[in-house]
Amino acid sequence: MARGVRRVAWFESERPLRSGWAWGERHLKDGVAVAVAEVGRGKLFLFGPEITFRAQPHGTFKFLFNALALAGQR
């Protein structure tokens, strides 16, 4: 990772799905799904998957809401 960028969520194995299916899921291994970077006095949250998509698990909304909650803090 680049200096100042920290990964928050990543795909740890070649078979990351607990249910469902995905083409080429083995290529996700060690891929970063969520990262945070220090930018000036703030933080930039980078989301790989579309976390507000209608089929996303409810657990992914925590990433969005935590990012919004931290946006107002210094």
PQR file with spaces between the fields and no chain letter, atoms N, CA, C, O and H, PARSE charges and radii, in Angstrom:
ATOM       1  N    MET     1       0.839   -1.180    0.000 -0.4000 1.5000
ATOM       2  CA   MET     1       0.000    0.000    0.000 -0.0000 2.0000
ATOM       3  C    MET     1       0.885    1.245    0.000  0.5500 1.7000
ATOM       4  O    MET     1       2.033    1.221    0.444 -0.5500 1.4000
ATOM       5  N    ALA     2       0.330    2.295   -0.496 -0.4000 1.5000
ATOM       6  CA   ALA     2       1.034    3.572   -0.530 -0.0000 2.0000
ATOM       7  C    ALA     2       1.174    4.135    0.884  0.5500 1.7000
ATOM       8  O    ALA     2       0.409    3.778    1.780 -0.5500 1.4000
ATOM       9  H    ALA     2      -0.602    2.315   -0.857  0.4000 1.0000
ATOM      10  N    ARG     3       2.134    4.999    1.074 -0.4000 1.5000
ATOM      11  CA   ARG     3       2.361    5.603    2.385 -0.0000 2.0000
ATOM      12  C    ARG     3       1.142    6.441    2.780  0.5500 1.7000
ATOM      13  O    ARG     3       0.644    7.230    1.976 -0.5500 1.4000
ATOM      14  H    ARG     3       2.756    5.290    0.346  0.4000 1.0000
ATOM      15  N    GLY     4       0.673    6.275    3.985 -0.4000 1.5000
ATOM      16  CA   GLY     4      -0.480    7.015    4.468 -0.0000 2.0000
ATOM      17  C    GLY     4      -1.814    6.372    4.146  0.5500 1.7000
ATOM      18  O    GLY     4      -2.859    6.884    4.545 -0.5500 1.4000
ATOM      19  H    GLY     4       1.077    5.634    4.637  0.4000 1.0000
ATOM      20  N    VAL     5      -1.794    5.252    3.427 -0.4000 1.5000
ATOM      21  CA   VAL     5      -3.025    4.538    3.085 -0.0000 2.0000
ATOM      22  C    VAL     5      -3.055    3.242    3.884  0.5500 1.7000
ATOM      23  O    VAL     5      -2.080    2.491    3.912 -0.5500 1.4000
ATOM      24  H    VAL     5      -0.945    4.836    3.103  0.4000 1.0000
ATOM      25  N    ARG     6      -4.181    2.994    4.529 -0.4000 1.5000
ATOM      26  CA   ARG     6      -4.324    1.788    5.365 -0.0000 2.0000
ATOM      27  C    ARG     6      -5.524    0.997    4.879  0.5500 1.7000
ATOM      28  O    ARG     6      -6.598    1.562    4.673 -0.5500 1.4000
ATOM      29  H    ARG     6      -4.973    3.604    4.506  0.4000 1.0000
ATOM      30  N    ARG     7      -5.355   -0.298    4.695 -0.4000 1.5000
ATOM      31  CA   ARG     7      -6.496   -1.111    4.273 -0.0000 2.0000
ATOM      32  C    ARG     7      -7.357   -1.447    5.482  0.5500 1.7000
ATOM      33  O    ARG     7      -6.851   -1.749    6.562 -0.5500 1.4000
ATOM      34  H    ARG     7      -4.482   -0.757    4.862  0.4000 1.0000
ATOM      35  N    VAL     8      -8.658   -1.388    5.278 -0.4000 1.5000
ATOM      36  CA   VAL     8      -9.622   -1.626    6.348 -0.0000 2.0000
ATOM      37  C    VAL     8     -10.298   -2.976    6.153  0.5500 1.7000
ATOM      38  O    VAL     8     -10.493   -3.718    7.116 -0.5500 1.4000
ATOM      39  H    VAL     8      -9.069   -1.142    4.401  0.4000 1.0000
ATOM      40  N    ALA     9     -10.656   -3.299    4.912 -0.4000 1.5000
ATOM      41  CA   ALA     9     -11.301   -4.576    4.599 -0.0000 2.0000
ATOM      42  C    ALA     9     -10.681   -5.130    3.324  0.5500 1.7000
ATOM      43  O    ALA     9     -10.448   -4.393    2.366 -0.5500 1.4000
ATOM      44  H    ALA     9     -10.497   -2.696    4.130  0.4000 1.0000
ATOM      45  N    TRP    10     -10.417   -6.433    3.319 -0.4000 1.5000
ATOM      46  CA   TRP    10      -9.790   -7.056    2.165 -0.0000 2.0000
ATOM      47  C    TRP    10     -10.269   -8.492    2.044  0.5500 1.7000
ATOM      48  O    TRP    10     -10.868   -9.042    2.969 -0.5500 1.4000
ATOM      49  H    TRP    10     -10.607   -7.031    4.098  0.4000 1.0000
ATOM      50  N    PHE    11     -10.000   -9.085    0.901 -0.4000 1.5000
ATOM      51  CA   PHE    11     -10.369  -10.478    0.647 -0.0000 2.0000
ATOM      52  C    PHE    11      -9.178  -11.342    1.028  0.5500 1.7000
ATOM      53  O    PHE    11      -8.112  -11.249    0.419 -0.5500 1.4000
ATOM      54  H    PHE    11      -9.514   -8.638    0.151  0.4000 1.0000
ATOM      55  N    GLU    12      -9.367  -12.185    2.040 -0.4000 1.5000
ATOM      56  CA   GLU    12      -8.254  -12.914    2.632 -0.0000 2.0000
ATOM      57  C    GLU    12      -7.972  -14.260    1.962  0.5500 1.7000
ATOM      58  O    GLU    12      -6.868  -14.791    2.081 -0.5500 1.4000
ATOM      59  H    GLU    12     -10.233  -12.261    2.535  0.4000 1.0000
ATOM      60  N    SER    13      -8.955  -14.810    1.264 -0.4000 1.5000
ATOM      61  CA   SER    13      -8.754  -16.135    0.686 -0.0000 2.0000
ATOM      62  C    SER    13      -9.170  -16.160   -0.781  0.5500 1.7000
ATOM      63  O    SER    13      -9.698  -15.180   -1.308 -0.5500 1.4000
ATOM      64  H    SER    13      -9.853  -14.379    1.168  0.4000 1.0000
ATOM      65  N    GLU    14      -8.925  -17.294   -1.428 -0.4000 1.5000
ATOM      66  CA   GLU    14      -9.326  -17.457   -2.823 -0.0000 2.0000
ATOM      67  C    GLU    14     -10.818  -17.728   -2.958  0.5500 1.7000
ATOM      68  O    GLU    14     -11.364  -17.626   -4.056 -0.5500 1.4000
ATOM      69  H    GLU    14      -8.496  -18.090   -0.999  0.4000 1.0000
ATOM      70  N    ARG    15     -11.481  -18.069   -1.868 -0.4000 1.5000
ATOM      71  CA   ARG    15     -12.920  -18.328   -1.876 -0.0000 2.0000
ATOM      72  C    ARG    15     -13.585  -17.475   -0.806  0.5500 1.7000
ATOM      73  O    ARG    15     -13.959  -17.994    0.246 -0.5500 1.4000
ATOM      74  H    ARG    15     -11.038  -18.152   -0.976  0.4000 1.0000
ATOM      75  N    PRO    16     -13.741  -16.176   -1.050 -0.5600 1.5000
ATOM      76  CA   PRO    16     -14.238  -15.272   -0.016  0.2800 2.0000
ATOM      77  C    PRO    16     -15.749  -15.318    0.203  0.5500 1.7000
ATOM      78  O    PRO    16     -16.232  -14.853    1.235 -0.5500 1.4000
ATOM      79  N    LEU    17     -16.498  -15.867   -0.742 -0.4000 1.5000
ATOM      80  CA   LEU    17     -17.957  -15.842   -0.622 -0.0000 2.0000
ATOM      81  C    LEU    17     -18.455  -16.910    0.333  0.5500 1.7000
ATOM      82  O    LEU    17     -17.997  -18.052    0.288 -0.5500 1.4000
ATOM      83  H    LEU    17     -16.105  -16.245   -1.580  0.4000 1.0000
ATOM      84  N    ARG    18     -19.383  -16.547    1.188 -0.4000 1.5000
ATOM      85  CA   ARG    18     -20.009  -17.515    2.081 -0.0000 2.0000
ATOM      86  C    ARG    18     -21.271  -18.095    1.459  0.5500 1.7000
ATOM      87  O    ARG    18     -21.710  -19.186    1.825 -0.5500 1.4000
ATOM      88  H    ARG    18     -19.755  -15.620    1.224  0.4000 1.0000
ATOM      89  N    SER    19     -21.845  -17.364    0.525 -0.4000 1.5000
ATOM      90  CA   SER    19     -22.998  -17.852   -0.227 -0.0000 2.0000
ATOM      91  C    SER    19     -23.012  -17.149   -1.577  0.5500 1.7000
ATOM      92  O    SER    19     -22.327  -16.144   -1.766 -0.5500 1.4000
ATOM      93  H    SER    19     -21.488  -16.479    0.228  0.4000 1.0000
ATOM      94  N    GLY    20     -23.776  -17.666   -2.495 -0.4000 1.5000
ATOM      95  CA   GLY    20     -23.841  -17.062   -3.818 -0.0000 2.0000
ATOM      96  C    GLY    20     -22.709  -17.535   -4.706  0.5500 1.7000
ATOM      97  O    GLY    20     -22.072  -18.551   -4.430 -0.5500 1.4000
ATOM      98  H    GLY    20     -24.333  -18.483   -2.342  0.4000 1.0000
ATOM      99  N    TRP    21     -22.462  -16.799   -5.767 -0.4000 1.5000
ATOM     100  CA   TRP    21     -21.411  -17.179   -6.692 -0.0000 2.0000
ATOM     101  C    TRP    21     -20.791  -15.932   -7.314  0.5500 1.7000
ATOM     102  O    TRP    21     -21.393  -14.858   -7.317 -0.5500 1.4000
ATOM     103  H    TRP    21     -22.979  -15.973   -5.991  0.4000 1.0000
ATOM     104  N    ALA    22     -19.600  -16.089   -7.831 -0.4000 1.5000
ATOM     105  CA   ALA    22     -18.918  -14.993   -8.526 -0.0000 2.0000
ATOM     106  C    ALA    22     -17.953  -15.603   -9.527  0.5500 1.7000
ATOM     107  O    ALA    22     -17.276  -16.584   -9.221 -0.5500 1.4000
ATOM     108  H    ALA    22     -19.110  -16.961   -7.828  0.4000 1.0000
ATOM     109  N    TRP    23     -17.887  -15.033  -10.711 -0.4000 1.5000
ATOM     110  CA   TRP    23     -16.903  -15.480  -11.692 -0.0000 2.0000
ATOM     111  C    TRP    23     -15.542  -14.926  -11.316  0.5500 1.7000
ATOM     112  O    TRP    23     -15.409  -13.738  -11.022 -0.5500 1.4000
ATOM     113  H    TRP    23     -18.437  -14.236  -10.960  0.4000 1.0000
ATOM     114  N    GLY    24     -14.545  -15.773  -11.326 -0.4000 1.5000
ATOM     115  CA   GLY    24     -13.178  -15.328  -11.048 -0.0000 2.0000
ATOM     116  C    GLY    24     -12.924  -14.915   -9.623  0.5500 1.7000
ATOM     117  O    GLY    24     -12.059  -14.078   -9.368 -0.5500 1.4000
ATOM     118  H    GLY    24     -14.653  -16.738  -11.565  0.4000 1.0000
ATOM     119  N    GLU    25     -13.664  -15.485   -8.680 -0.4000 1.5000
ATOM     120  CA   GLU    25     -13.491  -15.074   -7.284 -0.0000 2.0000
ATOM     121  C    GLU    25     -12.081  -15.328   -6.772  0.5500 1.7000
ATOM     122  O    GLU    25     -11.653  -14.679   -5.818 -0.5500 1.4000
ATOM     123  H    GLU    25     -14.367  -16.165   -8.887  0.4000 1.0000
ATOM     124  N    ARG    26     -11.348  -16.256   -7.381 -0.4000 1.5000
ATOM     125  CA   ARG    26      -9.979  -16.533   -6.932 -0.0000 2.0000
ATOM     126  C    ARG    26      -9.068  -15.326   -7.145  0.5500 1.7000
ATOM     127  O    ARG    26      -8.037  -15.209   -6.482 -0.5500 1.4000
ATOM     128  H    ARG    26     -11.696  -16.784   -8.156  0.4000 1.0000
ATOM     129  N    HIS    27      -9.434  -14.426   -8.064 -0.4000 1.5000
ATOM     130  CA   HIS    27      -8.634  -13.231   -8.329 -0.0000 2.0000
ATOM     131  C    HIS    27      -8.818  -12.149   -7.256  0.5500 1.7000
ATOM     132  O    HIS    27      -8.089  -11.157   -7.242 -0.5500 1.4000
ATOM     133  H    HIS    27     -10.272  -14.522   -8.603  0.4000 1.0000
ATOM     134  N    LEU    28      -9.786  -12.340   -6.365 -0.4000 1.5000
ATOM     135  CA   LEU    28     -10.021  -11.368   -5.288 -0.0000 2.0000
ATOM     136  C    LEU    28      -9.024  -11.499   -4.147  0.5500 1.7000
ATOM     137  O    LEU    28      -8.874  -10.570   -3.353 -0.5500 1.4000
ATOM     138  H    LEU    28     -10.379  -13.146   -6.376  0.4000 1.0000
ATOM     139  N    LYS    29      -8.333  -12.646   -4.048 -0.4000 1.5000
ATOM     140  CA   LYS    29      -7.414  -12.886   -2.930 -0.0000 2.0000
ATOM     141  C    LYS    29      -6.441  -11.719   -2.763  0.5500 1.7000
ATOM     142  O    LYS    29      -5.792  -11.293   -3.718 -0.5500 1.4000
ATOM     143  H    LYS    29      -8.455  -13.401   -4.692  0.4000 1.0000
ATOM     144  N    ASP    30      -6.354  -11.217   -1.547 -0.4000 1.5000
ATOM     145  CA   ASP    30      -5.498  -10.095   -1.150 -0.0000 2.0000
ATOM     146  C    ASP    30      -5.912   -8.764   -1.781  0.5500 1.7000
ATOM     147  O    ASP    30      -5.179   -7.780   -1.674 -0.5500 1.4000
ATOM     148  H    ASP    30      -6.882  -11.563   -0.771  0.4000 1.0000
ATOM     149  N    GLY    31      -7.060   -8.720   -2.427 -0.4000 1.5000
ATOM     150  CA   GLY    31      -7.564   -7.458   -2.972 -0.0000 2.0000
ATOM     151  C    GLY    31      -8.191   -6.621   -1.873  0.5500 1.7000
ATOM     152  O    GLY    31      -8.799   -7.159   -0.948 -0.5500 1.4000
ATOM     153  H    GLY    31      -7.655   -9.519   -2.514  0.4000 1.0000
ATOM     154  N    VAL    32      -8.047   -5.329   -1.969 -0.4000 1.5000
ATOM     155  CA   VAL    32      -8.560   -4.403   -0.951 -0.0000 2.0000
ATOM     156  C    VAL    32      -9.971   -3.968   -1.316  0.5500 1.7000
ATOM     157  O    VAL    32     -10.223   -3.539   -2.442 -0.5500 1.4000
ATOM     158  H    VAL    32      -7.553   -4.892   -2.721  0.4000 1.0000
ATOM     159  N    ALA    33     -10.889   -4.079   -0.365 -0.4000 1.5000
ATOM     160  CA   ALA    33     -12.267   -3.668   -0.571 -0.0000 2.0000
ATOM     161  C    ALA    33     -12.516   -2.262   -0.003  0.5500 1.7000
ATOM     162  O    ALA    33     -13.261   -1.475   -0.587 -0.5500 1.4000
ATOM     163  H    ALA    33     -10.684   -4.428    0.550  0.4000 1.0000
ATOM     164  N    VAL    34     -11.890   -1.956    1.133 -0.4000 1.5000
ATOM     165  CA   VAL    34     -12.051   -0.641    1.767 -0.0000 2.0000
ATOM     166  C    VAL    34     -10.680   -0.185    2.270  0.5500 1.7000
ATOM     167  O    VAL    34      -9.952   -0.952    2.901 -0.5500 1.4000
ATOM     168  H    VAL    34     -11.285   -2.595    1.608  0.4000 1.0000
ATOM     169  N    ALA    35     -10.343    1.064    1.984 -0.4000 1.5000
ATOM     170  CA   ALA    35      -9.080    1.649    2.458 -0.0000 2.0000
ATOM     171  C    ALA    35      -9.366    3.051    2.980  0.5500 1.7000
ATOM     172  O    ALA    35     -10.356    3.683    2.610 -0.5500 1.4000
ATOM     173  H    ALA    35     -10.935    1.687    1.472  0.4000 1.0000
ATOM     174  N    VAL    36      -8.478    3.518    3.845 -0.4000 1.5000
ATOM     175  CA   VAL    36      -8.585    4.885    4.374 -0.0000 2.0000
ATOM     176  C    VAL    36      -7.226    5.557    4.195  0.5500 1.7000
ATOM     177  O    VAL    36      -6.180    4.946    4.416 -0.5500 1.4000
ATOM     178  H    VAL    36      -7.674    3.004    4.145  0.4000 1.0000
ATOM     179  N    ALA    37      -7.263    6.816    3.793 -0.4000 1.5000
ATOM     180  CA   ALA    37      -6.031    7.584    3.572 -0.0000 2.0000
ATOM     181  C    ALA    37      -6.129    8.913    4.300  0.5500 1.7000
ATOM     182  O    ALA    37      -7.185    9.544    4.330 -0.5500 1.4000
ATOM     183  H    ALA    37      -8.112    7.312    3.613  0.4000 1.0000
ATOM     184  N    GLU    38      -5.029    9.322    4.879 -0.4000 1.5000
ATOM     185  CA   GLU    38      -4.941   10.630    5.525 -0.0000 2.0000
ATOM     186  C    GLU    38      -4.707   11.668    4.432  0.5500 1.7000
ATOM     187  O    GLU    38      -3.744   11.568    3.671 -0.5500 1.4000
ATOM     188  H    GLU    38      -4.171    8.809    4.855  0.4000 1.0000
ATOM     189  N    VAL    39      -5.585   12.658    4.357 -0.4000 1.5000
ATOM     190  CA   VAL    39      -5.457   13.727    3.364 -0.0000 2.0000
ATOM     191  C    VAL    39      -5.573   15.056    4.105  0.5500 1.7000
ATOM     192  O    VAL    39      -6.648   15.428    4.577 -0.5500 1.4000
ATOM     193  H    VAL    39      -6.366   12.739    4.975  0.4000 1.0000
ATOM     194  N    GLY    40      -4.473   15.748    4.195 -0.4000 1.5000
ATOM     195  CA   GLY    40      -4.473   17.004    4.950 -0.0000 2.0000
ATOM     196  C    GLY    40      -4.850   16.744    6.394  0.5500 1.7000
ATOM     197  O    GLY    40      -4.221   15.932    7.072 -0.5500 1.4000
ATOM     198  H    GLY    40      -3.601   15.446    3.811  0.4000 1.0000
ATOM     199  N    ARG    41      -5.883   17.440    6.866 -0.4000 1.5000
ATOM     200  CA   ARG    41      -6.361   17.234    8.245 -0.0000 2.0000
ATOM     201  C    ARG    41      -7.501   16.236    8.304  0.5500 1.7000
ATOM     202  O    ARG    41      -8.029   15.967    9.383 -0.5500 1.4000
ATOM     203  H    ARG    41      -6.394   18.101    6.316  0.4000 1.0000
ATOM     204  N    GLY    42      -7.893   15.680    7.161 -0.4000 1.5000
ATOM     205  CA   GLY    42      -9.032   14.773    7.125 -0.0000 2.0000
ATOM     206  C    GLY    42      -8.669   13.365    6.694  0.5500 1.7000
ATOM     207  O    GLY    42      -7.497   13.006    6.585 -0.5500 1.4000
ATOM     208  H    GLY    42      -7.465   15.898    6.285  0.4000 1.0000
ATOM     209  N    LYS    43      -9.694   12.588    6.454 -0.4000 1.5000
ATOM     210  CA   LYS    43      -9.542   11.200    6.027 -0.0000 2.0000
ATOM     211  C    LYS    43     -10.363   10.980    4.770  0.5500 1.7000
ATOM     212  O    LYS    43     -11.461   11.519    4.627 -0.5500 1.4000
ATOM     213  H    LYS    43     -10.647   12.880    6.543  0.4000 1.0000
ATOM     214  N    LEU    44      -9.825   10.191    3.867 -0.4000 1.5000
ATOM     215  CA   LEU    44     -10.516    9.810    2.651 -0.0000 2.0000
ATOM     216  C    LEU    44     -10.796    8.322    2.729  0.5500 1.7000
ATOM     217  O    LEU    44      -9.873    7.520    2.870 -0.5500 1.4000
ATOM     218  H    LEU    44      -8.934    9.753    3.983  0.4000 1.0000
ATOM     219  N    PHE    45     -12.069    7.946    2.639 -0.4000 1.5000
ATOM     220  CA   PHE    45     -12.456    6.545    2.665 -0.0000 2.0000
ATOM     221  C    PHE    45     -12.696    6.082    1.235  0.5500 1.7000
ATOM     222  O    PHE    45     -13.460    6.704    0.498 -0.5500 1.4000
ATOM     223  H    PHE    45     -12.819    8.598    2.525  0.4000 1.0000
ATOM     224  N    LEU    46     -12.048    4.996    0.844 -0.4000 1.5000
ATOM     225  CA   LEU    46     -12.143    4.456   -0.506 -0.0000 2.0000
ATOM     226  C    LEU    46     -12.879    3.118   -0.443  0.5500 1.7000
ATOM     227  O    LEU    46     -12.439    2.194    0.243 -0.5500 1.4000
ATOM     228  H    LEU    46     -11.427    4.490    1.444  0.4000 1.0000
ATOM     229  N    PHE    47     -13.990    3.017   -1.155 -0.4000 1.5000
ATOM     230  CA   PHE    47     -14.796    1.804   -1.164 -0.0000 2.0000
ATOM     231  C    PHE    47     -14.719    1.167   -2.543  0.5500 1.7000
ATOM     232  O    PHE    47     -15.086    1.796   -3.535 -0.5500 1.4000
ATOM     233  H    PHE    47     -14.347    3.767   -1.712  0.4000 1.0000
ATOM     234  N    GLY    48     -14.246   -0.079   -2.619 -0.4000 1.5000
ATOM     235  CA   GLY    48     -14.184   -0.792   -3.886 -0.0000 2.0000
ATOM     236  C    GLY    48     -15.555   -1.255   -4.331  0.5500 1.7000
ATOM     237  O    GLY    48     -16.014   -0.859   -5.402 -0.5500 1.4000
ATOM     238  H    GLY    48     -13.949   -0.591   -1.813  0.4000 1.0000
ATOM     239  N    PRO    49     -16.225   -2.085   -3.539 -0.5600 1.5000
ATOM     240  CA   PRO    49     -17.576   -2.518   -3.919  0.2800 2.0000
ATOM     241  C    PRO    49     -18.590   -1.399   -3.720  0.5500 1.7000
ATOM     242  O    PRO    49     -18.371   -0.489   -2.920 -0.5500 1.4000
ATOM     243  N    GLU    50     -19.665   -1.466   -4.428 -0.4000 1.5000
ATOM     244  CA   GLU    50     -20.729   -0.473   -4.278 -0.0000 2.0000
ATOM     245  C    GLU    50     -21.533   -0.817   -3.027  0.5500 1.7000
ATOM     246  O    GLU    50     -22.426   -1.663   -3.072 -0.5500 1.4000
ATOM     247  H    GLU    50     -19.843   -2.204   -5.078  0.4000 1.0000
ATOM     248  N    ILE    51     -21.217   -0.164   -1.916 -0.4000 1.5000
ATOM     249  CA   ILE    51     -21.789   -0.549   -0.621 -0.0000 2.0000
ATOM     250  C    ILE    51     -23.229   -0.108   -0.435  0.5500 1.7000
ATOM     251  O    ILE    51     -23.869   -0.528    0.529 -0.5500 1.4000
ATOM     252  H    ILE    51     -20.491    0.523   -1.879  0.4000 1.0000
ATOM     253  N    THR    52     -23.751    0.706   -1.301 -0.4000 1.5000
ATOM     254  CA   THR    52     -25.158    1.113   -1.190 -0.0000 2.0000
ATOM     255  C    THR    52     -26.038    0.383   -2.196  0.5500 1.7000
ATOM     256  O    THR    52     -27.208    0.733   -2.352 -0.5500 1.4000
ATOM     257  H    THR    52     -23.231    1.047   -2.084  0.4000 1.0000
ATOM     258  N    PHE    53     -25.504   -0.617   -2.876 -0.4000 1.5000
ATOM     259  CA   PHE    53     -26.273   -1.379   -3.853 -0.0000 2.0000
ATOM     260  C    PHE    53     -27.344   -2.192   -3.146  0.5500 1.7000
ATOM     261  O    PHE    53     -27.145   -2.625   -2.011 -0.5500 1.4000
ATOM     262  H    PHE    53     -24.554   -0.901   -2.749  0.4000 1.0000
ATOM     263  N    ARG    54     -28.457   -2.399   -3.793 -0.4000 1.5000
ATOM     264  CA   ARG    54     -29.606   -3.049   -3.163 -0.0000 2.0000
ATOM     265  C    ARG    54     -29.346   -4.478   -2.699  0.5500 1.7000
ATOM     266  O    ARG    54     -30.045   -4.965   -1.809 -0.5500 1.4000
ATOM     267  H    ARG    54     -28.618   -2.046   -4.715  0.4000 1.0000
ATOM     268  N    ALA    55     -28.367   -5.160   -3.273 -0.4000 1.5000
ATOM     269  CA   ALA    55     -28.116   -6.558   -2.910 -0.0000 2.0000
ATOM     270  C    ALA    55     -26.955   -6.715   -1.931  0.5500 1.7000
ATOM     271  O    ALA    55     -26.573   -7.842   -1.614 -0.5500 1.4000
ATOM     272  H    ALA    55     -27.799   -4.765   -3.996  0.4000 1.0000
ATOM     273  N    GLN    56     -26.388   -5.616   -1.449 -0.4000 1.5000
ATOM     274  CA   GLN    56     -25.274   -5.720   -0.517 -0.0000 2.0000
ATOM     275  C    GLN    56     -25.763   -6.199    0.849  0.5500 1.7000
ATOM     276  O    GLN    56     -26.892   -5.897    1.237 -0.5500 1.4000
ATOM     277  H    GLN    56     -26.698   -4.701   -1.707  0.4000 1.0000
ATOM     278  N    PRO    57     -24.932   -6.941    1.582 -0.5600 1.5000
ATOM     279  CA   PRO    57     -25.305   -7.343    2.941  0.2800 2.0000
ATOM     280  C    PRO    57     -25.421   -6.122    3.860  0.5500 1.7000
ATOM     281  O    PRO    57     -24.757   -5.109    3.639 -0.5500 1.4000
ATOM     282  N    HIS    58     -26.237   -6.223    4.854 -0.4000 1.5000
ATOM     283  CA   HIS    58     -26.455   -5.105    5.771 -0.0000 2.0000
ATOM     284  C    HIS    58     -25.183   -4.700    6.499  0.5500 1.7000
ATOM     285  O    HIS    58     -25.040   -3.539    6.881 -0.5500 1.4000
ATOM     286  H    HIS    58     -26.775   -7.046    5.033  0.4000 1.0000
ATOM     287  N    GLY    59     -24.264   -5.626    6.696 -0.4000 1.5000
ATOM     288  CA   GLY    59     -23.014   -5.314    7.387 -0.0000 2.0000
ATOM     289  C    GLY    59     -22.170   -4.280    6.669  0.5500 1.7000
ATOM     290  O    GLY    59     -21.373   -3.590    7.304 -0.5500 1.4000
ATOM     291  H    GLY    59     -24.381   -6.569    6.385  0.4000 1.0000
ATOM     292  N    THR    60     -22.329   -4.155    5.342 -0.4000 1.5000
ATOM     293  CA   THR    60     -21.520   -3.188    4.603 -0.0000 2.0000
ATOM     294  C    THR    60     -21.980   -1.755    4.847  0.5500 1.7000
ATOM     295  O    THR    60     -21.212   -0.821    4.619 -0.5500 1.4000
ATOM     296  H    THR    60     -22.977   -4.715    4.826  0.4000 1.0000
ATOM     297  N    PHE    61     -23.196   -1.564    5.299 -0.4000 1.5000
ATOM     298  CA   PHE    61     -23.667   -0.209    5.579 -0.0000 2.0000
ATOM     299  C    PHE    61     -22.904    0.418    6.742  0.5500 1.7000
ATOM     300  O    PHE    61     -22.848    1.643    6.855 -0.5500 1.4000
ATOM     301  H    PHE    61     -23.820   -2.323    5.484  0.4000 1.0000
ATOM     302  N    LYS    62     -22.319   -0.404    7.603 -0.4000 1.5000
ATOM     303  CA   LYS    62     -21.515    0.120    8.714 -0.0000 2.0000
ATOM     304  C    LYS    62     -20.333    0.921    8.175  0.5500 1.7000
ATOM     305  O    LYS    62     -19.952    1.936    8.758 -0.5500 1.4000
ATOM     306  H    LYS    62     -22.364   -1.399    7.511  0.4000 1.0000
ATOM     307  N    PHE    63     -19.753    0.468    7.063 -0.4000 1.5000
ATOM     308  CA   PHE    63     -18.646    1.212    6.464 -0.0000 2.0000
ATOM     309  C    PHE    63     -19.095    2.611    6.069  0.5500 1.7000
ATOM     310  O    PHE    63     -18.406    3.592    6.346 -0.5500 1.4000
ATOM     311  H    PHE    63     -20.063   -0.356    6.590  0.4000 1.0000
ATOM     312  N    LEU    64     -20.245    2.698    5.425 -0.4000 1.5000
ATOM     313  CA   LEU    64     -20.762    3.988    4.968 -0.0000 2.0000
ATOM     314  C    LEU    64     -21.099    4.901    6.148  0.5500 1.7000
ATOM     315  O    LEU    64     -20.681    6.059    6.175 -0.5500 1.4000
ATOM     316  H    LEU    64     -20.805    1.900    5.200  0.4000 1.0000
ATOM     317  N    PHE    65     -21.843    4.391    7.110 -0.4000 1.5000
ATOM     318  CA   PHE    65     -22.285    5.228    8.224 -0.0000 2.0000
ATOM     319  C    PHE    65     -21.130    5.634    9.136  0.5500 1.7000
ATOM     320  O    PHE    65     -21.127    6.741    9.675 -0.5500 1.4000
ATOM     321  H    PHE    65     -22.182    3.451    7.088  0.4000 1.0000
ATOM     322  N    ASN    66     -20.151    4.749    9.313 -0.4000 1.5000
ATOM     323  CA   ASN    66     -18.978    5.128   10.108 -0.0000 2.0000
ATOM     324  C    ASN    66     -18.169    6.204    9.405  0.5500 1.7000
ATOM     325  O    ASN    66     -17.646    7.109   10.055 -0.5500 1.4000
ATOM     326  H    ASN    66     -20.153    3.850    8.875  0.4000 1.0000
ATOM     327  N    ALA    67     -18.059    6.118    8.076 -0.4000 1.5000
ATOM     328  CA   ALA    67     -17.346    7.153    7.320 -0.0000 2.0000
ATOM     329  C    ALA    67     -18.061    8.496    7.448  0.5500 1.7000
ATOM     330  O    ALA    67     -17.418    9.534    7.603 -0.5500 1.4000
ATOM     331  H    ALA    67     -18.484    5.383    7.548  0.4000 1.0000
ATOM     332  N    LEU    68     -19.393    8.474    7.384 -0.4000 1.5000
ATOM     333  CA   LEU    68     -20.151    9.711    7.541 -0.0000 2.0000
ATOM     334  C    LEU    68     -20.002   10.286    8.948  0.5500 1.7000
ATOM     335  O    LEU    68     -19.889   11.500    9.118 -0.5500 1.4000
ATOM     336  H    LEU    68     -19.916    7.630    7.258  0.4000 1.0000
ATOM     337  N    ALA    69     -20.003    9.421    9.944 -0.4000 1.5000
ATOM     338  CA   ALA    69     -19.874    9.877   11.329 -0.0000 2.0000
ATOM     339  C    ALA    69     -18.489   10.485   11.572  0.5500 1.7000
ATOM     340  O    ALA    69     -18.355   11.467   12.302 -0.5500 1.4000
ATOM     341  H    ALA    69     -20.095    8.435    9.806  0.4000 1.0000
ATOM     342  N    LEU    70     -17.467    9.896   10.959 -0.4000 1.5000
ATOM     343  CA   LEU    70     -16.105   10.406   11.155 -0.0000 2.0000
ATOM     344  C    LEU    70     -15.827   11.650   10.325  0.5500 1.7000
ATOM     345  O    LEU    70     -14.855   12.358   10.585 -0.5500 1.4000
ATOM     346  H    LEU    70     -17.575    9.098   10.366  0.4000 1.0000
ATOM     347  N    ALA    71     -16.662   11.927    9.332 -0.4000 1.5000
ATOM     348  CA   ALA    71     -16.423   13.065    8.427 -0.0000 2.0000
ATOM     349  C    ALA    71     -16.449   14.389    9.170  0.5500 1.7000
ATOM     350  O    ALA    71     -15.724   15.312    8.799 -0.5500 1.4000
ATOM     351  H    ALA    71     -17.452   11.352    9.120  0.4000 1.0000
ATOM     352  N    GLY    72     -17.254   14.503   10.195 -0.4000 1.5000
ATOM     353  CA   GLY    72     -17.366   15.756   10.924 -0.0000 2.0000
ATOM     354  C    GLY    72     -16.342   15.933   12.027  0.5500 1.7000
ATOM     355  O    GLY    72     -16.265   17.001   12.634 -0.5500 1.4000
ATOM     356  H    GLY    72     -17.842   13.753   10.497  0.4000 1.0000
ATOM     357  N    GLN    73     -15.556   14.906   12.297 -0.4000 1.5000
ATOM     358  CA   GLN    73     -14.569   14.980   13.376 -0.0000 2.0000
ATOM     359  C    GLN    73     -13.232   15.473   12.865  0.5500 1.7000
ATOM     360  O    GLN    73     -12.918   15.315   11.685 -0.5500 1.4000
ATOM     361  H    GLN    73     -15.618   14.038   11.804  0.4000 1.0000
ATOM     362  N    ARG    74     -12.456   16.059   13.726 -0.4000 1.5000
ATOM     363  CA   ARG    74     -11.106   16.512   13.351 -0.0000 2.0000
ATOM     364  C    ARG    74     -10.074   15.829   14.186  0.5500 1.7000
ATOM     365  O    ARG    74      -8.881   16.078   14.019 -0.5500 1.4000
ATOM     366  H    ARG    74     -12.711   16.187   14.685  0.4000 1.0000
